[in-house]
């Protein structure tokens, strides 16, 4: 694989993304794999994807999808729910809202480790080639008063129809600090992306 096109095309974006992200394990059917300037580029059928590419795809996915599957775990075992969500600007956290008198919130109090599944499937055969699915794993906690106003407004900006719901005193705004993204492209190309420590 020639290195010069990737060097010139992604140099600026790569420097910015590499401040926040590092690439983890890669498992894919692939002809060429090379490490370049701290980012991993791979090529299949003429397509090149790097850390900035992946971060950009995640931003696009998270901005266009309103719902995620949230997985929690409590005394009775794992539990899944559909939740409305928003992503932080640097993708280091996700936010969702839930009534406090729910099983998932009770699970969070027992075990703050959670996972989201976010995807863009259309329920068509093409999904096996074109769909992107991301599992986001991290630690959840209720947003405190110090940052609630800002995050609440950002959440409402994305989900204006949920304003009354999320503003209710019985509703908790929950922030999940992301420890790892597992990104699946083309059904079986798997990449792990880790936020770098500040």
Secondary structure, DSSP 8 states (H G I E B T S, - for coil): --SHHHHHHHHHHHHHHTTTEEEEEEE---SEEEEETTEEEEEETTEEE-HHHHHHHHHHHHHH--EEEEEEEETTEEEEEEEEEEE-TTSSEEEEEEESSSHHHHHHHH--EEEEEEE---SSTTHHHH-EEEEEEEEEEE--HHHHHHHHHHHHHH-GGGHHHHHSTTEEEEEEEEEEEEEEETTTEEEEEEE---
